[in-house]
Amino acid sequence: MILEMRTYQIQAGRAPDFLRIYQENGLHIITRYAKLVGCWTKESGVLNSVVFLWAYDDLGHRASQRAKLARDADWAAFLPSMLPYLVHQESVFLNPVEFSPIK
């Protein structure tokens, strides 16, 4: 398994709106293709950030699932509502070590 940590920096003061729109209109779409492990807001470091942790079997699984997501008409319709909130986004892949409680 690999985990993808996707961090979205949101315009100052707009994180509550972003999260509401994402939860109401986007979450049910993306979870067709990826398993949500968790979602957090940051209280330190780069502020106004939302962090999602997604699980995939491996990088090949992630690539195929992201390709399916990109072809999903519902996702394509949702994206324009999310983009105005974004300042920056980052994706980091995490591989669990042998003793990690999350494998």
VEXPA-522236 format. One record per residue: residue in one letter; z, x, y of N, C-alpha, C, O in turn. Coordinates in steps of 0.001 Angstrom, whole numbers, plus 500000, padded with zeros to 6 digits. Atoms other than C-alpha are relative to their C-alpha. Last residue first. Example, Ala and Ser with C-alpha at 12.3 -4.5 7.8 and 13.67 -1.06 7.14 Angstrom:
2
S499940499180498810507140513670498940500730499230501090500899499739502198 A500000500890498810507800512300495500500000500900501200500665501936501181 
END
This chain:
103
K501037499226500683506311500065499384498680499291500142497664499770499639 I501231500786499943509043498939501770498903500831499374498594501915499870 P499672501335500496512400500446500757498789499050500027498699498130499214 S500030501051498970510840503897501217500342498637499404499792498269498365 F498691500646499884511971506385498532500050498883501062501114498327501331 E499460500476501269508465507405497379501297499211500155501480498210499462 V499608498915500903506968507686500845500732499386498792501072498203498789 P498614499881500409505217504758502494500225501200499084499383501525498247 N499954499955501458501856505378504174501451500170499569502104501123499993 L498780499443500560501629504297507815499927499923498478499643498864497918 F499835500276501422498391503708509688501213500744499467501414501924499753 V499469498848500720498460503555513501500193499581498544500723498504498273 S499835500269501419496424501172515684500416501297499310499768502332499472 E499960498805500836496654501161519466500232499575498560500967498624498295 Q499566500234501375495881498574522113499878501287499203499047502148499491 H500296498895500919495735498706525883500389499560498598501291498740498425 V500180498812499175495941496364528886499506501141499118498628501911499507 L499868498635500496495531493109527006499745501046501069498820500934501874 Y498611499542499942496243489648528421500149501494499720501162502092500083 P499547499846498612492614488795529250501430500508500153501795501002501220 L500418498786499295491612489603525640500476500113501449500790501223501877 M499012498931500102493627486902523890499671501188500910500569501813501473 S498744500478499409491684483750524837501071501074500015502009500993500808 P500066500055498540488359485525524271501278499504500668501542499854501818 L499903498719499284489439486429520723499909499899501522500717500532502202 F498651499733499487490010482870519439500054501226500904500759501211501913 A499705500982498953486350481824519063501366500249500642501559499966501825 A500899499706498876485508485012517168500252499036501162500176499429502326 W499463498810499343488566484430514965499154500355501228499692500682502286 D498763500411499326487428480878514142500613501165500765501093500988501884 A500353500700498756483893482127513418501237499538500766501232499524501997 D499381501325499975485195484617510829499739499336501358500162499848502394 R501039501011500240482748487526510567500533498568500081499760497614500000 A501006499873498937485161490023512180498890498957499855498280498560500848 L499433500558498772487922488785509868498967500014501124498835499039501864 K499996501454500180485756489488506823500527499304501253499976498295501695 A501406500418499919485100493012508089499888498492499839499115497847500547 R500346500004498570488844493462508739498544499586500188498219498918501170 Q499361501161499386489528492424505127499673499903501493499435498811502009 S500697501215500443486972494867503741500602498746500642499876497824501009 A501361500028499458488259497760505843499278498722499595498605498104500420 R499941500300498576491892496970505054498605499872500585498322498934501329 H499626501413499877491176496828501333500049499599501464499543498541501838 G501179500764500386489397500175501520500236498501500125499376497762500605 L500941499995498873492306501683503471498725499219499691498157498588500582 D500420498634499693494795500614500782498991499922501145498705498834501645 D499886499239501251496559497489499485499699501479500227500404502347499713 Y501253500010500768497043496166503014500227500813498729501129501648498668 A500061499313501292500158495296505021498636499794499350498063498705499381 W500841500684500984500267494435508747499935500822498726499870502050498791 L500081499163501188502991495441511233499296499177498924499789498135498492 F500212500714501261502544493917514681499956501022498879499405502109499051 V500335499190501163503986495471517847499912499096498773500850498365498454 V499738500781501198503989493710521224499496500822498820498375501329498843 S500780499755501211504225495810524367500473499104498866501660498808498729 N500995501077500028505355494995527887499073500167498809497868499935498904 L499512501374499955507150498349527920498846499008500044497678499389500119 V500978500741499205505825501710526795500391498525499939500291497879498896 G501333499401500088508979503408525543499046499264500923499412498901502041 S499991498629499506511930501053525254498601500578499809497747499970499164 E498996499919498950512555497333524755500116501406500567500878501636501506 K499339498710499778509436496721522678500958499918501186500647499313502212 T500265499548498636508461493291521381500806501277500196501845501472499566 W498907499675499102508346492797517627499487500184501423498304500450501635 C500504499951498628506186491381514840501192500174500933502205499489500791 G499089500268498898506728491762511118499293500086501341498181500603501450 V498690499506500414505209492215507664501029499710501082502181499398500783 L499130499625498889502118490089508336501369500401499460502038499606498800 K498623500462500163499835490123505315500834500519501168500945501726501384 A498986498937499997496168490445506214501382499379499863501616498246500285 Y500567498702500375492969488433505716501020501137499920500734502180499332 R500912500229501123493877484732505895499573501337499392499178501402498228 T499233499923501245496818485878508027499189499533498791499688499589497667 I499912498613500462494314486599510805500784500107498690500526501005497889 I501317499461500347493397482929511173500144501395499397499633501655498308 H500448500645501246496848481320511025498626500510499561498265500395498389 L499247499508501159498058483857513597499509499395498686499380500107497690 G500602498871500703495344483142516135500664500397498702499996500861497777 N501445500062500189495859479771517828499396501120499157498291500962498637 E500568501342500133499534478816518021498538500003499570498102499099498858 Q499348500763501070501112482202517324499309498656499769499073498270498624 Y500253499345501284498635484229519377500580499181498852499916498958497840 I501414500215500330498705481757522283499674500602498634498978499985497828 R500173501429500255502523481736522311498567499707499567498347499009498576 L499413500309501308502723485522521948499830498521499644499570498189498487 F500804499373501043500304486101524837500521499611498615499748499211497744 D501232500793500110502144483603527051499105500541498888498553499774498099 P499683501310500593505506485275526365498760499113499820498624498434498802 A499756499942501442503949488738526901500383498639499406499888498300498331 R500882500921500726502526487890530345500227499993498490499541499267497770 G499591501387499854505220489359532619499194499001499182499492497807499216 A498590500237499691503505492727532910500266498513500231499558497844500983 Q499759500008498558500027492689531364501451499612500261501998498734499593 I500351501247499339500293493271527626500257500135501500501145500879501916 Q499327499987498707500300496538525711499440498815500777498228498670500935 Y500747500552498877499266495696522167500854500112501248501950499555501303 T499221500203498791500578497807519327499078499544501111498068500185501406 R500883500278498867499067497562515862500872499659501199501651498706501165 M499193500370498855501096499209513094499049499857501187498507500846501681 E500648499740498721498986499198509960500914499482501094501259498301501127 L499615500886498913500867499517506719499223500412501232499045501598501508 I499886499382498681499427501030503581500439498923500990500220497730500781 M500000500836498818500000500000500000500000500878501241500609501948501264 
END
